[in-house]
Amino acid sequence: MARTVQKSEALWRAQLTEHQFHILREAGTERAFTGEYWQTQTAGTYHCAGCDTPLFRSETKYASGCGWPSFYDDLGDDVIEVQIDRSHGMIREEILCRACGGHLGHVFPDGPPPTGKRYCVNSASITLVPDP
């Protein structure tokens, strides 16, 4: 699929912090229990930190205990792309922002109803836009 947001590496580096660049553009991760949003309970919408695409609503965020922000559903409309990640000797489902291809984290089949999914997201890959 063609990305709707395309930038050169230089532009990504100019826009993002080094930490955000490592996560979003190099599929890095942050240490568990260290990210800005892992305990946040503020009502609002979580956007991609790379391209500002709305991805998750706070109503679907829950305390999974994994140390990263966890959501049981995305906003739909194909905002998330899932691909197989075979890194680190594991097979996981990586989640990417469909608009810019930014690495967000992984999705697991151990979440709560109604979806049974746990979108495990790096705080550095998202920004919270609080409700007014």
Secondary structure, 3 states (H helix, E strand, C coil): CCCCCCCCHHHHHHHCCHHHHHHHHHCCCCCCCCCCCCCCCCCEEEEECCCCCEEEEHHHEECCCCCCCEECCCCCCCCEEEEEECHHHCCEEEEEECCCCCEEEEEECCCCCCCCCEEEECHHHEEEEECC
